[in-house]
Amino acid sequence: MKSKKILRVHHNVITYSEDKWVLLKNKRVDAKKLLELFVNEGFKPIVHGSIARGDVHESSDIDIVFIQKVPSFQIEYILSKNGYEKYFKEIIMATPLDTIKLYIHLGELESITIPLSKPDKKFIEFYNFGGKINLNQLNLDIRVPGIDKRLVLIKPYSKGHKEISIIGNEAYAAKEVGISIDTINERKKVLIRRNKHGRTGVFLKRQMLINESTEDVIKKLAKQKSIVRKKLFKI
């Protein structure tokens, strides 16, 4: 998808059409189906991004995320027994300081993120930045504030949502989404750089075959890279 332009001065109020509400409902129904697979097995995943905020469009992703470290083989087993046999996996560590993550791409618009190393504050606050909700909140039809890739705070209200650029409003945005000002400034820096120069490479990216064991692959990577090894065994 084409990068969204950063909006430095922006205030707007968006009123949703009937079609927009229907689209949001349908996206949330699909998200619920995925969340329920794991909640019924005792896990506590969340859905992240526009589905949590409400500002969806036709190509909005359904991003299911496990905030806590969980056994990836159990997640794959749950997928398998519910008919998900064909999917694409990759292990990514964006920078040497980031949490190591497993991405399971179920389709063009559906993915699951699992931390393979201990989730740190940066990892957790990343999802608060964009907005996140759990299954109970979905069932209650709750929408939450979050910040999109334009650096615009999306604040839901009864008829749609309100928008304000976080540039110059960093403290307000941090309070609204419940994260530190440091995370706001760090994400702002990353997104402005990405908007100007495009996406850059990542420190570690290992694409996997569906029949490869995530646990075996991550052990091999740990043997090859000391940074991976230190992340995995960090207490």
Contacts in CASP RR format, 6 or more apart in sequence:
PFRMAT RR
TARGET T0000
AUTHOR 0000-0000-0000
METHOD contacts of the structure
MODEL  1
MKSKKILRVHHNVITYSEDKWVLLKNKRVDAKKLLELFVNEGFKPIVHGS
IARGDVHESSDIDIVFIQKVPSFQIEYILSKNGYEKYFKEIIMATPLDTI
KLYIHLGELESITIPLSKPDKKFIEFYNFGGKINLNQLNLDIRVPGIDKR
LVLIKPYSKGHKEISIIGNEAYAAKEVGISIDTINERKKVLIRRNKHGRT
GVFLKRQMLINESTEDVIKKLAKQKSIVRKKLFKI
1 59 0 8 1.000
3 149 0 8 1.000
3 194 0 8 1.000
3 195 0 8 1.000
3 198 0 8 1.000
4 148 0 8 1.000
4 149 0 8 1.000
4 150 0 8 1.000
4 195 0 8 1.000
5 150 0 8 1.000
5 195 0 8 1.000
6 150 0 8 1.000
6 151 0 8 1.000
6 167 0 8 1.000
6 191 0 8 1.000
6 192 0 8 1.000
6 195 0 8 1.000
7 150 0 8 1.000
7 151 0 8 1.000
7 152 0 8 1.000
7 165 0 8 1.000
7 167 0 8 1.000
8 151 0 8 1.000
8 165 0 8 1.000
8 167 0 8 1.000
9 165 0 8 1.000
9 167 0 8 1.000
10 150 0 8 1.000
10 152 0 8 1.000
10 163 0 8 1.000
10 164 0 8 1.000
10 165 0 8 1.000
11 163 0 8 1.000
11 164 0 8 1.000
11 165 0 8 1.000
12 162 0 8 1.000
12 163 0 8 1.000
13 161 0 8 1.000
13 162 0 8 1.000
13 163 0 8 1.000
14 55 0 8 1.000
14 160 0 8 1.000
14 161 0 8 1.000
14 162 0 8 1.000
14 163 0 8 1.000
15 159 0 8 1.000
15 160 0 8 1.000
16 24 0 8 1.000
16 159 0 8 1.000
16 160 0 8 1.000
16 161 0 8 1.000
20 56 0 8 1.000
23 56 0 8 1.000
23 57 0 8 1.000
23 58 0 8 1.000
24 51 0 8 1.000
24 54 0 8 1.000
24 56 0 8 1.000
27 51 0 8 1.000
27 56 0 8 1.000
27 60 0 8 1.000
27 62 0 8 1.000
28 51 0 8 1.000
28 138 0 8 1.000
28 141 0 8 1.000
30 62 0 8 1.000
30 110 0 8 1.000
31 47 0 8 1.000
31 51 0 8 1.000
31 62 0 8 1.000
31 64 0 8 1.000
31 138 0 8 1.000
32 135 0 8 1.000
32 138 0 8 1.000
32 139 0 8 1.000
34 47 0 8 1.000
34 62 0 8 1.000
34 64 0 8 1.000
34 106 0 8 1.000
34 110 0 8 1.000
34 112 0 8 1.000
35 45 0 8 1.000
35 46 0 8 1.000
35 47 0 8 1.000
35 64 0 8 1.000
35 134 0 8 1.000
35 135 0 8 1.000
35 138 0 8 1.000
36 135 0 8 1.000
37 78 0 8 1.000
37 79 0 8 1.000
37 82 0 8 1.000
38 44 0 8 1.000
38 45 0 8 1.000
38 64 0 8 1.000
38 66 0 8 1.000
38 75 0 8 1.000
38 78 0 8 1.000
39 45 0 8 1.000
39 135 0 8 1.000
41 74 0 8 1.000
41 78 0 8 1.000
43 66 0 8 1.000
43 70 0 8 1.000
43 75 0 8 1.000
44 66 0 8 1.000
44 67 0 8 1.000
44 68 0 8 1.000
44 134 0 8 1.000
45 64 0 8 1.000
45 65 0 8 1.000
45 66 0 8 1.000
45 67 0 8 1.000
45 112 0 8 1.000
45 134 0 8 1.000
45 135 0 8 1.000
46 52 0 8 1.000
46 64 0 8 1.000
46 65 0 8 1.000
46 67 0 8 1.000
46 127 0 8 1.000
46 132 0 8 1.000
46 133 0 8 1.000
46 134 0 8 1.000
47 62 0 8 1.000
47 63 0 8 1.000
47 64 0 8 1.000
47 65 0 8 1.000
47 132 0 8 1.000
47 133 0 8 1.000
47 134 0 8 1.000
47 138 0 8 1.000
48 63 0 8 1.000
48 64 0 8 1.000
48 65 0 8 1.000
48 127 0 8 1.000
48 130 0 8 1.000
48 131 0 8 1.000
48 132 0 8 1.000
49 61 0 8 1.000
49 63 0 8 1.000
49 130 0 8 1.000
49 131 0 8 1.000
49 132 0 8 1.000
49 146 0 8 1.000
50 56 0 8 1.000
50 57 0 8 1.000
50 60 0 8 1.000
50 61 0 8 1.000
50 148 0 8 1.000
50 154 0 8 1.000
51 60 0 8 1.000
51 62 0 8 1.000
51 63 0 8 1.000
51 133 0 8 1.000
52 130 0 8 1.000
52 131 0 8 1.000
52 132 0 8 1.000
52 133 0 8 1.000
52 143 0 8 1.000
52 144 0 8 1.000
52 146 0 8 1.000
53 130 0 8 1.000
53 131 0 8 1.000
53 143 0 8 1.000
53 144 0 8 1.000
53 145 0 8 1.000
53 146 0 8 1.000
53 148 0 8 1.000
53 154 0 8 1.000
53 156 0 8 1.000
53 161 0 8 1.000
54 143 0 8 1.000
54 154 0 8 1.000
54 156 0 8 1.000
54 160 0 8 1.000
54 161 0 8 1.000
55 148 0 8 1.000
55 154 0 8 1.000
55 161 0 8 1.000
59 109 0 8 1.000
60 109 0 8 1.000
61 109 0 8 1.000
61 110 0 8 1.000
61 111 0 8 1.000
62 109 0 8 1.000
62 110 0 8 1.000
62 111 0 8 1.000
63 111 0 8 1.000
63 113 0 8 1.000
64 110 0 8 1.000
64 111 0 8 1.000
64 112 0 8 1.000
64 113 0 8 1.000
65 112 0 8 1.000
65 113 0 8 1.000
65 127 0 8 1.000
65 132 0 8 1.000
66 75 0 8 1.000
66 112 0 8 1.000
66 113 0 8 1.000
66 114 0 8 1.000
66 115 0 8 1.000
67 115 0 8 1.000
67 119 0 8 1.000
67 123 0 8 1.000
67 124 0 8 1.000
67 127 0 8 1.000
68 115 0 8 1.000
68 119 0 8 1.000
69 114 0 8 1.000
69 115 0 8 1.000
69 116 0 8 1.000
69 117 0 8 1.000
69 118 0 8 1.000
69 119 0 8 1.000
70 114 0 8 1.000
72 102 0 8 1.000
72 114 0 8 1.000
72 116 0 8 1.000
72 214 0 8 1.000
72 215 0 8 1.000
73 213 0 8 1.000
73 214 0 8 1.000
73 215 0 8 1.000
75 104 0 8 1.000
75 112 0 8 1.000
75 114 0 8 1.000
76 104 0 8 1.000
76 214 0 8 1.000
79 87 0 8 1.000
79 104 0 8 1.000
79 106 0 8 1.000
79 112 0 8 1.000
84 106 0 8 1.000
85 210 0 8 1.000
86 210 0 8 1.000
87 104 0 8 1.000
87 105 0 8 1.000
87 106 0 8 1.000
87 107 0 8 1.000
87 210 0 8 1.000
88 104 0 8 1.000
88 105 0 8 1.000
88 107 0 8 1.000
88 207 0 8 1.000
88 210 0 8 1.000
89 102 0 8 1.000
89 103 0 8 1.000
89 104 0 8 1.000
89 105 0 8 1.000
89 207 0 8 1.000
89 208 0 8 1.000
89 209 0 8 1.000
89 210 0 8 1.000
89 212 0 8 1.000
89 214 0 8 1.000
90 102 0 8 1.000
90 103 0 8 1.000
90 105 0 8 1.000
90 205 0 8 1.000
90 206 0 8 1.000
90 207 0 8 1.000
90 208 0 8 1.000
91 100 0 8 1.000
91 101 0 8 1.000
91 102 0 8 1.000
91 103 0 8 1.000
91 116 0 8 1.000
91 204 0 8 1.000
91 205 0 8 1.000
91 206 0 8 1.000
91 208 0 8 1.000
91 214 0 8 1.000
91 217 0 8 1.000
91 218 0 8 1.000
91 221 0 8 1.000
92 100 0 8 1.000
92 101 0 8 1.000
92 103 0 8 1.000
92 202 0 8 1.000
92 204 0 8 1.000
92 205 0 8 1.000
92 206 0 8 1.000
93 99 0 8 1.000
93 100 0 8 1.000
93 101 0 8 1.000
93 202 0 8 1.000
93 203 0 8 1.000
93 204 0 8 1.000
93 205 0 8 1.000
93 227 0 8 1.000
93 228 0 8 1.000
93 231 0 8 1.000
94 202 0 8 1.000
94 203 0 8 1.000
95 202 0 8 1.000
95 203 0 8 1.000
96 203 0 8 1.000
96 227 0 8 1.000
97 122 0 8 1.000
98 122 0 8 1.000
98 123 0 8 1.000
98 203 0 8 1.000
99 115 0 8 1.000
99 116 0 8 1.000
99 117 0 8 1.000
99 118 0 8 1.000
99 119 0 8 1.000
99 120 0 8 1.000
99 122 0 8 1.000
99 123 0 8 1.000
99 231 0 8 1.000
100 115 0 8 1.000
100 116 0 8 1.000
100 117 0 8 1.000
100 204 0 8 1.000
100 218 0 8 1.000
100 228 0 8 1.000
100 231 0 8 1.000
100 232 0 8 1.000
101 113 0 8 1.000
101 114 0 8 1.000
101 115 0 8 1.000
101 116 0 8 1.000
102 113 0 8 1.000
102 114 0 8 1.000
102 115 0 8 1.000
102 116 0 8 1.000
102 214 0 8 1.000
103 111 0 8 1.000
103 112 0 8 1.000
103 113 0 8 1.000
104 111 0 8 1.000
104 112 0 8 1.000
104 113 0 8 1.000
104 114 0 8 1.000
105 111 0 8 1.000
106 112 0 8 1.000
115 123 0 8 1.000
116 214 0 8 1.000
116 218 0 8 1.000
116 232 0 8 1.000
117 231 0 8 1.000
117 232 0 8 1.000
117 234 0 8 1.000
118 231 0 8 1.000
118 234 0 8 1.000
118 235 0 8 1.000
121 180 0 8 1.000
121 183 0 8 1.000
122 183 0 8 1.000
122 186 0 8 1.000
125 179 0 8 1.000
125 180 0 8 1.000
125 183 0 8 1.000
126 183 0 8 1.000
126 187 0 8 1.000
128 146 0 8 1.000
128 177 0 8 1.000
128 178 0 8 1.000
128 179 0 8 1.000
129 146 0 8 1.000
129 147 0 8 1.000
129 177 0 8 1.000
129 179 0 8 1.000
129 183 0 8 1.000
129 184 0 8 1.000
129 187 0 8 1.000
130 146 0 8 1.000
130 147 0 8 1.000
130 148 0 8 1.000
130 177 0 8 1.000
131 144 0 8 1.000
131 145 0 8 1.000
131 146 0 8 1.000
131 147 0 8 1.000
131 177 0 8 1.000
132 144 0 8 1.000
133 142 0 8 1.000
133 143 0 8 1.000
133 144 0 8 1.000
137 144 0 8 1.000
143 156 0 8 1.000
143 161 0 8 1.000
144 156 0 8 1.000
145 153 0 8 1.000
145 154 0 8 1.000
145 155 0 8 1.000
145 156 0 8 1.000
145 176 0 8 1.000
145 177 0 8 1.000
146 153 0 8 1.000
146 154 0 8 1.000
146 155 0 8 1.000
146 176 0 8 1.000
146 177 0 8 1.000
147 153 0 8 1.000
147 154 0 8 1.000
147 166 0 8 1.000
147 173 0 8 1.000
147 177 0 8 1.000
147 184 0 8 1.000
147 187 0 8 1.000
148 154 0 8 1.000
149 191 0 8 1.000
150 165 0 8 1.000
151 165 0 8 1.000
151 166 0 8 1.000
151 167 0 8 1.000
151 188 0 8 1.000
151 191 0 8 1.000
151 192 0 8 1.000
152 163 0 8 1.000
152 164 0 8 1.000
152 165 0 8 1.000
152 166 0 8 1.000
153 163 0 8 1.000
153 164 0 8 1.000
153 165 0 8 1.000
153 166 0 8 1.000
153 169 0 8 1.000
153 172 0 8 1.000
153 173 0 8 1.000
153 176 0 8 1.000
153 177 0 8 1.000
154 161 0 8 1.000
154 162 0 8 1.000
154 163 0 8 1.000
155 161 0 8 1.000
155 162 0 8 1.000
155 163 0 8 1.000
155 164 0 8 1.000
155 176 0 8 1.000
164 172 0 8 1.000
164 173 0 8 1.000
166 172 0 8 1.000
166 173 0 8 1.000
166 184 0 8 1.000
166 188 0 8 1.000
167 188 0 8 1.000
170 181 0 8 1.000
170 184 0 8 1.000
170 185 0 8 1.000
170 188 0 8 1.000
171 181 0 8 1.000
173 184 0 8 1.000
174 180 0 8 1.000
174 181 0 8 1.000
174 183 0 8 1.000
174 184 0 8 1.000
194 200 0 8 1.000
203 227 0 8 1.000
204 221 0 8 1.000
204 225 0 8 1.000
204 228 0 8 1.000
206 217 0 8 1.000
206 221 0 8 1.000
208 214 0 8 1.000
208 217 0 8 1.000
218 228 0 8 1.000
218 232 0 8 1.000
221 228 0 8 1.000
222 228 0 8 1.000
222 229 0 8 1.000
222 232 0 8 1.000
223 229 0 8 1.000
END
